[in-house]
Each structure stands twice: as structure tokens, then as C-alpha cells.
Amino acid sequence: MLKFIKLKFGKIAPQEAMDLQYRLGVNPATYRVFINGYLKSGVIVFDEEKLSKGELLRILSPHEPEITEEKEITMEELVNSSMSWKNVMGEILSQ
């Protein structure tokens, strides 16, 4: 099972957000990382067996993260959410 978390940051500059997004993006435990330094928000999908939520929050702690949404998702849900509507509808219609 994967963990999806949506975050708000108390303080993060755009360049810090890009750096953090890159550092988390190259981590093999993360599947999706999007951090917006202008809106001070982010979304991270990660494998909690490889990277605990506590460890992730420790990495994010200098930027004062607040979890606004948290849920478990399957790999299938992650893949489907990444597909365009055309691809999703094509997949549904082909079954």
C-alpha cells in the first residue's frame, strides 16, 4: 500500500521547494512528489515500508509541514490517476 499526503508548508521558498522536490524525487521510496514553493503546498506519494511517515516529516521539518490530507492508495489507483482521460476511457472501453 502506498501513502498519499497533501501538505501545507509554513515557510518554503520557491528554490527550496525545487531542491526538496528533486531530493525526494530521486528517493526510491517516493512515487510522486510535487512541491509548489509559491503556494506553499505539496503532494507526496510514497511507500511507507521503505520510508516512514515520521522520517518523511523529519526531512520536511525545516519547512514547517502540516498534513491537510492523508490516505492509503493502491498502485492501480496511482497509475490511473496519472493517466489522461483519453487513456483511462480507452482502458475502460477495451474491457
Secondary structure, DSSP 8 states (H G I E B T S, - for coil): -EEEEEEEESS--HHHHHHHHHHHHTSTTEEEEEEETTTTEEEEEEETTTS-HHHHHHHHGGG-EEEEEEEEE-HHHHHHHHS-HHHHHHHHHT-
